[in-house]
Amino acid sequence: MPRSIWRGVLSFGMVAIPVRLYLATESSSKVSFNLLCPEHKQRIKNKRWCPEGDHEVQWNDVVRAYEYEKGNYVELTDSTPCIGRTRSAPPRSSTSRR
């Protein structure tokens, strides 16, 4: 049985109602689903396919890009500056302050 993350009481005059709050995202069972072919009842394999070259593309060869207009892309690399990307704060010093 899942444990509550908060316990409290709602009071209305002389009436007190106990309340418990549970996580909605916590899964108590390990249920997972697979995609099947409707005709053969076999698992579907997700492949990265290039329709123009008519071949499978490996994960290591995949390039990320942004489509700025139909059929035209800007290739994104690690050195590409991104607008709106937040930068993480520099790590704090491990020395203690007194």
Buried (B, 14 or more C-beta within 10 A) or exposed (E): EEEEEEEEEEEEEEEEEEEEEEEEEEEEEEEEEEEEEEEEEEEEEEEEEEEEEEEEEEEEEEEEEEEEEEEEEEEEEEEEEEEEEEEEEEEEEEEEEE
